[in-house]
Amino acid sequence: MNFVYIDGSADLLIGLLDIPDMVLRLKGAETLEPGTLRASAYATDRAIGEVQGRGGVVTTIFNNDEMASRTAELFPDDIGVA
């Protein structure tokens, strides 16, 4: 799972909600310029390809490996939880 920003029009972003393997956060989207918004999302590589195919501009903040590393730091296996 990647953490990404997706830039596009409001209509484009709303139209992306049907893509499986992605959690798009429209609440809190920021306006970059008139007509262009930026929303954050957690998305698989497949979902990113789908977003790009529909005209969305994707900026990867943390890729799969970085997300796995950060998750491991936050939730280490050896914390003694049974």
C-alpha positions in Angstrom: 0.0 0.0 0.0 1.3 3.4 -1.0 0.5 6.8 0.6 -0.1 9.2 -2.3 -1.5 12.6 -3.2 -3.9 12.8 -6.1 -4.4 16.0 -8.0 -7.4 16.7 -10.2 -10.8 18.3 -10.6 -13.5 17.8 -8.0 -15.4 15.7 -10.6 -12.4 13.6 -11.3 -11.7 12.9 -7.6 -15.3 12.0 -6.9 -15.2 9.7 -9.9 -12.3 7.8 -8.4 -14.3 6.6 -5.4 -15.2 3.3 -7.2 -11.6 2.2 -7.5 -11.0 -0.9 -5.4 -7.7 -1.2 -3.4 -7.8 2.5 -2.6 -8.9 4.6 0.3 -9.4 8.1 -1.0 -9.7 10.9 1.6 -11.8 13.6 0.0 -12.5 15.3 3.4 -9.6 17.7 3.9 -8.7 18.0 0.2 -6.8 21.2 -0.5 -7.3 23.6 -3.3 -4.1 24.0 -5.4 -5.5 26.5 -8.0 -9.0 27.2 -9.2 -10.4 23.9 -10.5 -7.7 21.7 -9.1 -7.8 19.8 -5.8 -5.3 17.6 -4.0 -6.5 14.6 -1.9 -4.5 12.0 0.0 -5.1 8.3 -0.5 -3.8 4.9 0.4 -3.5 2.9 -2.8 -2.1 -0.2 -4.3 0.1 0.0 -7.4 -2.9 -1.3 -9.5 -5.1 1.5 -8.1 -2.5 4.1 -8.9 -2.4 2.9 -12.5 -6.2 3.2 -12.6 -6.1 6.7 -11.2 -3.5 7.8 -13.8 -5.5 6.1 -16.6 -8.4 8.3 -15.6 -6.4 11.5 -15.7 -5.4 11.9 -12.1 -1.9 13.1 -11.2 -0.3 10.9 -8.6 2.6 11.9 -6.3 3.9 9.1 -4.1 4.7 10.2 -0.6 5.6 6.8 0.8 5.8 3.7 -1.5 5.0 0.1 -0.5 8.4 -0.5 1.2 8.4 2.8 3.1 4.8 2.2 4.3 5.8 -1.3 5.5 8.8 0.0 7.3 6.8 2.8 9.0 4.1 0.3 10.0 6.7 -2.0 11.5 8.1 0.9 13.5 4.7 1.8 14.9 3.6 -1.8 15.5 6.6 -4.0 16.2 6.0 -7.7 16.4 7.8 -8.1 19.7 5.7 -5.9 21.9 4.5 -8.9 23.9 0.8 -8.8 22.8 -0.7 -12.2 23.1 
